[in-house]
Amino acid sequence: MSANLIWVPDACTLPTAEQPLRVAEFTDLFAAALRRVERIAPTRLRLELAATHEGTARDLAARESSCCGFFDFDFATAGPDAIAMDIDVPASRVDVLDALANHATAARRK
């Protein structure tokens, strides 16, 4: 598994050939819209995104939930021009959440 796919869990039902494309979609979202990464609990990650990318974020979250059912995404307003995308996982999947947080942070820096 490449470094870019490290957060894609073995339990993912997305076809292997499509996984790099999904990771690239998240990378693009993070690079364009991510403002802040906050770990608010061991099993909960908050990503603050520019509100202009809410549609993209919601679409990706819905598609990701359909192939990795352990992800739970929640959205809320985080300010006049920002949204919070909270991602919850069970304790058994904290390693996936850690890797996703690292990926988001790295993509934002590019």
DRENFI-667944 format. One record per atom (N, C-alpha, C, CB): atom name; x, y negated, z negated; residue number from 0; residue in three letters. Coordinates in steps of 0.05 Angstrom, whole numbers, plus 32768, in hexadecimal, padded with zeros to 4 digits. Each point is the difference from the previous one (the first is absolute). Glycine has a CB too. Example, Ala and Ser with C-alpha at 12.3 -4.5 7.8 and 13.67 -1.06 7.14 Angstrom:
BEGIN
atome  u  v  w  num  residu
N  8108  8072  7F64  0  Ala
CA  7FEE  7FE8  8000  0  Ala
C  8012  7FE8  8000  0  Ala
CB  7FDA  8017  7FE7  0  Ala
N  801F  7FD4  8027  1  Ser
CA  8010  7FE8  7FFF  1  Ser
C  7FF1  7FEA  7FF2  1  Ser
CB  8018  800D  802B  1  Ser
***
This chain:
BEGIN
atome  u  v  w  num  residu
N  8011  8018  8000  0  Met
CA  7FEF  7FE8  8000  0  Met
C  8012  7FE7  8000  0  Met
CB  7FDB  8019  7FE7  0  Met
N  801F  7FD5  802B  1  Ser
CA  8010  7FE8  8001  1  Ser
C  7FFB  7FEE  7FE9  1  Ser
CB  8000  8003  8031  1  Ser
N  8011  7FEA  7FCA  2  Ala
CA  7FFD  7FED  7FEA  2  Ala
C  7FE6  7FF0  8002  2  Ala
CB  8032  7FFC  7FFC  2  Ala
N  7FC6  7FFE  801D  3  Asn
CA  7FE7  7FF1  8004  3  Asn
C  7FE7  8010  7FF9  3  Asn
CB  8017  7FE6  8023  3  Asn
N  7FEB  8035  7FDE  4  Leu
CA  7FE9  8011  7FFA  4  Leu
C  8001  800B  7FE4  4  Leu
CB  7FFE  800B  8030  4  Leu
N  8014  7FEC  7FBF  5  Ile
CA  8004  800C  7FE6  5  Ile
C  7FE6  7FFE  7FEF  5  Ile
CB  8030  7FF4  8002  5  Ile
N  7FBF  7FF8  8002  6  Trp
CA  7FE8  7FFD  7FF0  6  Trp
C  7FE9  800F  800B  6  Trp
CB  8010  7FD3  7FF3  6  Trp
N  7FF3  803A  8024  7  Val
CA  7FEB  8011  800B  7  Val
C  8001  801B  7FF2  7  Val
CB  8002  7FE8  802D  7  Val
N  7FE9  801E  7FC3  8  Pro
CA  8001  8019  7FF1  8  Pro
C  7FFB  8019  8011  8  Pro
CB  7FF0  7FE6  7FD9  8  Pro
N  8019  8030  801D  9  Asp
CA  7FFB  801A  800E  9  Asp
C  7FE3  8006  8003  9  Asp
CB  802B  8010  7FEE  9  Asp
N  7FC4  7FE5  7FFF  10  Ala
CA  7FE3  8006  8001  10  Ala
C  7FF2  7FF0  8015  10  Ala
CB  8003  800A  7FD0  10  Ala
N  800A  7FE4  803E  11  Cys
CA  7FF4  7FEF  8014  11  Cys
C  7FF5  8012  8017  11  Cys
CB  801F  7FD9  7FF4  11  Cys
N  7FC8  8022  8014  12  Thr
CA  7FF5  8010  8016  12  Thr
C  8002  7FF2  801B  12  Thr
CB  7FE1  8013  7FDF  12  Thr
N  802B  7FD5  8021  13  Leu
CA  8005  7FF3  801A  13  Leu
C  8014  8011  800F  13  Leu
CB  7FF7  7FD2  7FEC  13  Leu
N  8003  8033  802E  14  Pro
CA  8013  8010  8010  14  Pro
C  801D  7FF4  7FFE  14  Pro
CB  7FDA  800D  801F  14  Pro
N  8039  8004  7FDF  15  Thr
CA  801C  7FF8  7FFC  15  Thr
C  8009  7FEC  8015  15  Thr
CB  8009  802C  7FEC  15  Thr
N  7FEE  7FD8  802D  16  Ala
CA  8008  7FEE  8016  16  Ala
C  7FF5  7FE4  7FFC  16  Ala
CB  8002  8027  801E  16  Ala
N  7FE8  7FD6  7FD3  17  Glu
CA  7FF4  7FE6  7FFC  17  Glu
C  800A  7FF2  7FE7  17  Glu
CB  7FD8  8011  8017  17  Glu
N  8036  7FFD  7FD8  18  Gln
CA  8009  7FF4  7FE6  18  Gln
C  8013  7FE8  8005  18  Gln
CB  7FFB  802D  7FEB  18  Gln
N  8019  7FD5  8027  19  Pro
CA  8011  7FE9  8004  19  Pro
C  7FF1  7FE7  800A  19  Pro
CB  8025  801F  800A  19  Pro
N  7FC6  7FE5  8005  20  Leu
CA  7FF0  7FEA  800A  20  Leu
C  7FF1  7FF3  7FE9  20  Leu
CB  7FFB  8016  802C  20  Leu
N  7FFA  7FFA  7FC1  21  Arg
CA  7FF2  7FF5  7FE9  21  Arg
C  8014  7FF0  7FEE  21  Arg
CB  7FDE  8026  8002  21  Arg
N  8039  7FE6  7FFA  22  Val
CA  8014  7FF2  7FF0  22  Val
C  8007  7FE5  800D  22  Val
CB  8013  802D  7FEF  22  Val
N  7FF0  7FD3  802B  23  Ala
CA  8007  7FE7  800E  23  Ala
C  7FE9  7FEC  7FFD  23  Ala
CB  801B  801A  8021  23  Ala
N  7FCC  7FEF  7FDE  24  Glu
CA  7FEA  7FED  7FFC  24  Glu
C  8002  7FF3  7FE4  24  Glu
CB  7FE3  801B  801F  24  Glu
N  8023  7FF5  7FCD  25  Phe
CA  8004  7FF5  7FE5  25  Phe
C  8018  7FED  8000  25  Phe
CB  7FEB  802A  7FEB  25  Phe
N  802B  7FDE  8022  26  Thr
CA  8018  7FEF  8000  26  Thr
C  7FF9  7FE5  800D  26  Thr
CB  801D  8029  8004  26  Thr
N  7FD4  7FD8  8012  27  Asp
CA  7FF9  7FE7  800D  27  Asp
C  7FEE  7FEF  7FEE  27  Asp
CB  8003  8016  802C  27  Asp
N  7FEA  7FF6  7FC6  28  Leu
CA  7FEF  7FF2  7FED  28  Leu
C  8011  7FF3  7FEA  28  Leu
CB  7FDA  801F  800A  28  Leu
N  8037  7FF0  7FEA  29  Phe
CA  8011  7FF6  7FEB  29  Phe
C  8012  7FE9  8009  29  Phe
CB  7FFF  802E  7FEB  29  Phe
N  800D  7FD5  802D  30  Ala
CA  8011  7FEC  800A  30  Ala
C  7FF1  7FE6  8006  30  Ala
CB  801D  8023  8014  30  Ala
N  7FCB  7FDF  7FF5  31  Ala
CA  7FF0  7FE8  8008  31  Ala
C  7FF1  7FF3  7FE9  31  Ala
CB  7FFC  8015  802C  31  Ala
N  7FFB  7FFC  7FC0  32  Ala
CA  7FED  7FF5  7FED  32  Ala
C  8007  8003  7FE3  32  Ala
CB  7FDF  800A  8021  32  Ala
N  8034  8007  7FD8  33  Leu
CA  8006  8005  7FE4  33  Leu
C  800D  7FE8  7FF2  33  Leu
CB  8005  8030  800B  33  Leu
N  7FEF  7FC9  7FDF  34  Arg
CA  800B  7FE9  7FF0  34  Arg
C  800C  800A  7FE6  34  Arg
CB  7FDE  7FE2  8014  34  Arg
N  8017  8033  7FE0  35  Arg
CA  8009  8009  7FE6  35  Arg
C  7FFA  801D  7FFC  35  Arg
CB  7FFA  7FD2  7FED  35  Arg
N  8018  803C  8005  36  Val
CA  7FFC  801C  7FF8  36  Val
C  8001  8000  7FE2  36  Val
CB  8015  8013  802B  36  Val
N  7FD6  7FF9  7FC9  37  Glu
CA  7FFF  8001  7FE3  37  Glu
C  7FF6  801B  7FF7  37  Glu
CB  7FF7  7FCF  7FFD  37  Glu
N  8019  803D  7FF1  38  Arg
CA  7FF8  801A  7FF5  38  Arg
C  7FF0  7FFA  7FE6  38  Arg
CB  8029  8019  8014  38  Arg
N  7FBD  7FEA  7FED  39  Ile
CA  7FF0  7FF8  7FE9  39  Ile
C  7FFA  8017  7FED  39  Ile
CB  7FEC  7FDD  801D  39  Ile
N  801B  803B  7FEC  40  Ala
CA  7FFE  8018  7FEF  40  Ala
C  8010  8016  800E  40  Ala
CB  7FD2  7FF4  7FEE  40  Ala
N  8036  8020  8004  41  Pro
CA  8010  8015  800D  41  Pro
C  7FF3  800C  8019  41  Pro
CB  8013  800B  7FD3  41  Pro
N  7FD3  7FF6  802D  42  Thr
CA  7FF2  800C  8017  42  Thr
C  7FF1  7FEB  8011  42  Thr
CB  7FFB  802A  7FE5  42  Thr
N  800B  7FBD  8017  43  Arg
CA  7FF2  7FEA  800E  43  Arg
C  8014  7FEB  800A  43  Arg
CB  7FD6  8008  7FE4  43  Arg
N  8028  7FF3  8036  44  Leu
CA  8011  7FEC  800D  44  Leu
C  7FEE  7FEA  800B  44  Leu
CB  8023  8023  800C  44  Leu
N  7FE5  7FC4  7FF1  45  Arg
CA  7FF1  7FEA  800B  45  Arg
C  8012  7FF2  8015  45  Arg
CB  7FE5  7FF9  7FD5  45  Arg
N  8010  8005  8043  46  Leu
CA  800D  7FF1  8016  46  Leu
C  7FF0  7FE7  8005  46  Leu
CB  8013  802B  8014  46  Leu
N  7FF9  7FBE  7FEA  47  Glu
CA  7FF3  7FE7  8007  47  Glu
C  8006  7FFA  801D  47  Glu
CB  8003  7FEF  7FD0  47  Glu
N  7FE8  800E  8040  48  Leu
CA  8003  7FFC  801C  48  Leu
C  7FF3  7FE6  8009  48  Leu
CB  8000  8031  8007  48  Leu
N  8009  7FC3  800E  49  Ala
CA  7FF3  7FE9  800C  49  Ala
C  7FE4  8008  8008  49  Ala
CB  802C  7FED  8011  49  Ala
N  7FC0  8003  7FE8  50  Ala
CA  7FE4  8006  8006  50  Ala
C  7FFA  8004  801D  50  Ala
CB  7FF4  7FE7  7FD7  50  Ala
N  801C  800C  803A  51  Thr
CA  7FFC  8003  801D  51  Thr
C  8004  801C  800A  51  Thr
CB  800F  7FD1  8005  51  Thr
N  7FFD  8040  7FEB  52  His
CA  8005  801C  8008  52  His
C  7FEE  8014  7FF1  52  His
CB  802F  7FF3  8009  52  His
N  7FBB  8003  7FEB  53  Glu
CA  7FEE  8011  7FF1  53  Glu
C  7FF4  8016  8011  53  Glu
CB  7FF7  7FD9  7FE2  53  Glu
N  8000  8020  8036  54  Gly
CA  7FF4  8014  8012  54  Gly
C  8013  8017  8006  54  Gly
CB  7FE4  7FDC  8013  54  Gly
N  8035  801D  7FF3  55  Thr
CA  8014  8014  8006  55  Thr
C  8005  8012  7FE7  55  Thr
CB  8015  7FE1  8023  55  Thr
N  7FEE  8012  7FC6  56  Ala
CA  8005  800E  7FE8  56  Ala
C  7FE9  8013  7FF9  56  Ala
CB  801C  7FDA  7FEF  56  Ala
N  7FCC  801D  8014  57  Arg
CA  7FE9  8012  7FFA  57  Arg
C  7FFE  8017  8013  57  Arg
CB  7FE8  7FD8  7FED  57  Arg
N  801D  8023  802C  58  Asp
CA  8000  8015  8014  58  Asp
C  8015  8015  7FFA  58  Asp
CB  7FEF  7FDF  8023  58  Asp
N  8029  8018  7FD8  59  Leu
CA  8016  8013  7FF9  59  Leu
C  7FF9  8010  7FE7  59  Leu
CB  8021  7FE2  8015  59  Leu
N  7FD5  8011  7FD7  60  Ala
CA  7FF8  800D  7FE7  60  Ala
C  7FEB  8016  8005  60  Ala
CB  800B  7FD6  7FE6  60  Ala
N  7FE2  8023  802A  61  Ala
CA  7FEB  8014  8006  61  Ala
C  800B  8018  800F  61  Ala
CB  7FDE  7FDB  8001  61  Ala
N  8033  8020  8012  62  Arg
CA  800C  8016  800F  62  Arg
C  8013  8010  7FEF  62  Arg
CB  7FFB  7FE6  8029  62  Arg
N  8014  800D  7FC5  63  Glu
CA  8012  800E  7FEF  63  Glu
C  7FF1  8012  7FEC  63  Glu
CB  8022  7FDB  8006  63  Glu
N  7FC9  801A  7FEF  64  Ser
CA  7FEF  8010  7FED  64  Ser
C  7FF5  8019  800D  64  Ser
CB  7FF5  7FD6  7FE8  64  Ser
N  8006  8028  8032  65  Ser
CA  7FF4  8018  800D  65  Ser
C  8014  8016  8004  65  Ser
CB  7FE0  7FE1  8017  65  Ser
N  8039  801A  7FEA  66  Cys
CA  8014  8015  8004  66  Cys
C  800F  8006  7FE6  66  Cys
CB  8005  7FF2  8030  66  Cys
N  7FFC  7FFC  7FBE  67  Cys
CA  800D  8004  7FE6  67  Cys
C  7FEB  7FF8  7FEB  67  Cys
CB  802F  7FF7  8012  67  Cys
N  7FBF  801C  7FE8  68  Gly
CA  7FE9  7FFB  7FEF  68  Gly
C  8007  7FF8  7FE3  68  Gly
CB  7FE9  801F  801D  68  Gly
N  802F  7FE4  7FDB  69  Phe
CA  8007  7FF9  7FE4  69  Phe
C  8005  7FE2  7FFD  69  Phe
CB  8014  802D  7FFA  69  Phe
N  7FEF  7FC4  801C  70  Phe
CA  8003  7FE3  7FFF  70  Phe
C  7FE5  7FF4  7FFA  70  Phe
CB  8028  8001  8020  70  Phe
N  7FD7  7FEB  7FCF  71  Asp
CA  7FE7  7FF1  7FFB  71  Asp
C  8008  7FE3  8003  71  Asp
CB  7FED  8023  7FE0  71  Asp
N  8007  7FD0  8034  72  Phe
CA  8005  7FE4  8007  72  Phe
C  7FE9  7FEF  7FF6  72  Phe
CB  801C  800D  8028  72  Phe
N  7FEB  7FDC  7FCD  73  Asp
CA  7FEC  7FEC  7FF7  73  Asp
C  800A  7FE5  8008  73  Asp
CB  7FF2  801D  7FD9  73  Asp
N  7FFB  7FD2  8030  74  Phe
CA  8007  7FE5  8009  74  Phe
C  7FF2  7FEB  7FEF  74  Phe
CB  8007  8011  802E  74  Phe
N  8007  7FD9  7FCD  75  Ala
CA  7FF4  7FE9  7FF2  75  Ala
C  800D  7FE7  8009  75  Ala
CB  7FF7  801D  7FD8  75  Ala
N  7FFC  7FCD  8024  76  Thr
CA  800B  7FE5  8006  76  Thr
C  8016  7FFB  7FEC  76  Thr
CB  7FD4  7FEF  8014  76  Thr
N  8043  8007  7FF6  77  Ala
CA  8016  7FF9  7FEE  77  Ala
C  8007  7FE3  8001  77  Ala
CB  8012  802E  8007  77  Ala
N  7FDE  7FC2  8006  78  Gly
CA  8004  7FE4  8002  78  Gly
C  7FF2  7FF6  8019  78  Gly
CB  802C  8003  7FE8  78  Gly
N  7FD6  7FE3  801E  79  Pro
CA  7FF1  7FF5  8017  79  Pro
C  8009  800B  801B  79  Pro
CB  7FFA  7FD7  7FE5  79  Pro
N  801F  8033  801C  80  Asp
CA  8009  800B  801A  80  Asp
C  800F  801A  7FFC  80  Asp
CB  8004  7FD1  8011  80  Asp
N  7FF4  803E  7FDB  81  Ala
CA  800E  801A  7FFA  81  Ala
C  7FEC  8015  7FF7  81  Ala
CB  802A  7FE7  7FF4  81  Ala
N  7FDC  8032  8011  82  Ile
CA  7FF1  8016  7FF6  82  Ile
C  8013  8013  7FF1  82  Ile
CB  7FDE  7FFC  8026  82  Ile
N  8016  8012  7FC7  83  Ala
CA  800F  8015  7FF2  83  Ala
C  7FF6  801B  800A  83  Ala
CB  8006  7FE2  7FD7  83  Ala
N  800D  802E  8031  84  Met
CA  7FFB  801B  8008  84  Met
C  800C  8012  7FEA  84  Met
CB  7FFF  7FF6  8033  84  Met
N  7FEF  8016  7FBD  85  Asp
CA  8009  8011  7FEB  85  Asp
C  8000  801D  800A  85  Asp
CB  7FEF  7FE0  7FDC  85  Asp
N  8025  802F  801D  86  Ile
CA  8003  801B  8009  86  Ile
C  8004  8011  7FE7  86  Ile
CB  8013  7FF3  802D  86  Ile
N  7FDA  801F  7FCE  87  Asp
CA  8001  8013  7FEA  87  Asp
C  8006  801C  800A  87  Asp
CB  7FE0  7FE4  7FE6  87  Asp
N  802F  802B  800A  88  Val
CA  8006  801C  8006  88  Val
C  7FFE  8010  7FE6  88  Val
CB  801E  7FF4  8027  88  Val
N  7FDD  8026  7FDB  89  Pro
CA  8002  8010  7FE7  89  Pro
C  801D  8002  7FF7  89  Pro
CB  7FD8  801B  800F  89  Pro
N  802B  7FEB  7FD7  90  Ala
CA  801B  8001  7FF4  90  Ala
C  8013  8013  8010  90  Ala
CB  7FEC  7FF6  7FD3  90  Ala
N  8008  801F  8039  91  Ser
CA  8011  8013  800F  91  Ser
C  800B  7FF4  801A  91  Ser
CB  7FE4  8024  7FEC  91  Ser
N  8012  7FC5  801C  92  Arg
CA  8009  7FF3  8019  92  Arg
C  800F  7FE5  7FFB  92  Arg
CB  7FD9  8016  8017  92  Arg
N  8031  7FE6  7FD1  93  Val
CA  800E  7FE7  7FFA  93  Val
C  8019  7FFD  8012  93  Val
CB  7FEF  8002  7FD1  93  Val
N  801E  8014  8036  94  Asp
CA  8017  7FFE  8012  94  Asp
C  7FF9  7FF5  801B  94  Asp
CB  8014  8027  7FE8  94  Asp
N  7FD4  7FDF  8022  95  Val
CA  7FF7  7FF5  8019  95  Val
C  7FFB  7FE2  7FFE  95  Val
CB  7FEC  802C  800C  95  Val
N  8008  7FCC  7FDE  96  Leu
CA  7FFB  7FE4  7FFB  96  Leu
C  801A  7FF0  7FFD  96  Leu
CB  7FD5  800C  7FE9  96  Leu
N  803F  8000  8009  97  Asp
CA  801B  7FF4  7FFD  97  Asp
C  800C  7FFB  801C  97  Asp
CB  8006  8017  7FD3  97  Asp
N  7FF9  7FFD  803E  98  Ala
CA  800B  7FFE  801A  98  Ala
C  7FF2  7FEC  8011  98  Ala
CB  800E  802F  7FFD  98  Ala
N  7FD7  7FCF  8001  99  Leu
CA  7FF1  7FEC  800E  99  Leu
C  8007  7FE4  7FF7  99  Leu
CB  7FDB  8021  8006  99  Leu
N  8028  7FDB  7FE0  100  Ala
CA  8008  7FE6  7FF5  100  Ala
C  801B  7FF8  800B  100  Ala
CB  7FE6  8009  7FD6  100  Ala
N  802D  800A  802B  101  Asn
CA  801B  7FFA  800B  101  Asn
C  7FFE  7FF9  801D  101  Asn
CB  8014  801F  7FDE  101  Asn
N  7FDC  7FF0  8031  102  His
CA  7FFD  7FFB  801C  102  His
C  7FF4  7FE4  8005  102  His
CB  7FFA  8031  8009  102  His
N  7FF2  7FC8  7FE8  103  Ala
CA  7FF3  7FE5  8003  103  Ala
C  8015  7FEA  7FFA  103  Ala
CB  7FD3  8014  7FF3  103  Ala
N  803C  7FEF  7FF8  104  Thr
CA  8014  7FEC  7FF8  104  Thr
C  8015  7FFD  8016  104  Thr
CB  7FF8  800B  7FD0  104  Thr
N  8011  800C  803B  105  Ala
CA  8014  7FFF  8015  105  Ala
C  7FF5  7FF4  801A  105  Ala
CB  8016  8028  7FEC  105  Ala
N  7FD2  7FDE  801A  106  Ala
CA  7FF4  7FF5  8019  106  Ala
C  7FFC  7FE2  7FFE  106  Ala
CB  7FE9  802B  8008  106  Ala
N  8010  7FCC  7FE0  107  Arg
CA  7FFC  7FE3  7FFB  107  Arg
C  801A  7FF0  8004  107  Arg
CB  7FDB  800B  7FE0  107  Arg
N  803B  8001  8019  108  Arg
CA  801A  7FF3  8002  108  Arg
C  800B  7FFD  801C  108  Arg
CB  800A  8012  7FD4  108  Arg
N  7FEB  7FFD  803F  109  Lys
CA  800A  7FFF  801B  109  Lys
C  7FF8  7FE8  800F  109  Lys
CB  7FFF  8030  8001  109  Lys
***
